[in-house]
Amino acid sequence: MEQEFEKRKDLSALQHSIQQIKGQVAKVVVGQDNLIDLLLAGILADGHLLIEGVPGVAKTLSAKLLAQCIAATFSRIQFTPDLMPADVLGTSIFNPSNTSFEFRRGPIFGHVVLVDEINRAPAKTQSALFEVMEERQITIDGTTYLLDEPFIVLATQNPVEQEGTYRLPEAQLDRFLFKIEVDYPSLVEETQILTMHHQQSTKESLASVDPVLSIAQIREYRKMVKELHVEDKLLEYVAKLVHQTRNNKSLYLGASPRASLAIVNSAKAIAAMRDRDFVTPDDIAFVAPSVLRHRIMLQPEKEMEGVLPDDVINGIIKNMEVPR
């Protein structure tokens, strides 16, 4: 049966590009395979990505490398407490030569936009991203400006430091396809990092990374991923999984239908990356924690007990009957 599925769609070009990107990233970043897989899945599934981890675990570096592997415009915005919406979106400037106002585009106008430490800016500036992330457009002074496709926001945040930070509103968190949690490297990986850094500087390594994907290829691969096969029983499985978050005693807030769509779309991307043109329950289980962890809220007493969102999500997945 599996062989019959494999004949439906040729994913060899996509596979080749994915391996090339991983090869380029490996020139600079050691390990973090889960992070790289989820970043690539996010690009293929046309989603924005929130990367969370303590300083020094290659969050920003990985995002920059991914952008460098794409032959597209890249911009970086360092969020700070004094950053204003106009610093992100752009502003109208008076031109005395023709006595009119001209719109000066901000750094958000790019194919790949890295927002560093997104939780450092106040709510007013964070809200400037609402329309642009969802609608891929900006409205200023009554004029709407469409952003070029693809448009990907890669945001990072530090979960430990609380001083000078602002909690992201739930509506904004819901606009991120994934919340990717980055952990410390293993002892072996950290030894490799030291060896690599000793032999070659990070700047030299970054200079050796070449673009792999063109804008046209991203559009083509996204179309291929969208057309991947998902059986009806797996769609029902996803719906039940998300529905369970709304009826769980440990959760104050469950996930919305947007989460169901995100799981299906990202599971398709993971299936394509694993050289399959059909989704399996394993693909769904792999992406579910990253899709759901920022869309649910624990009951206060569970937070005090030290329960984590992933504990609840993994418990729900474990107790569900897997479709065969």
Helices and strands as residue ranges (DSSP letters): H 2-6, H 12-25, H 33-44, E 48-52, H 59-68, E 70-71, E 74-78, H 85-89, E 90-95, E 100-105, E 112-116, G 118-120, H 123-126, H 128-135, E 137-140, E 143-146, E 152-157, H 170-173, E 176-181, H 187-199, H 202-207, E 213-214, H 215-226, H 232-245, E 251-253, H 257-273, H 281-292, E 297-298, H 300-304, H 309-319
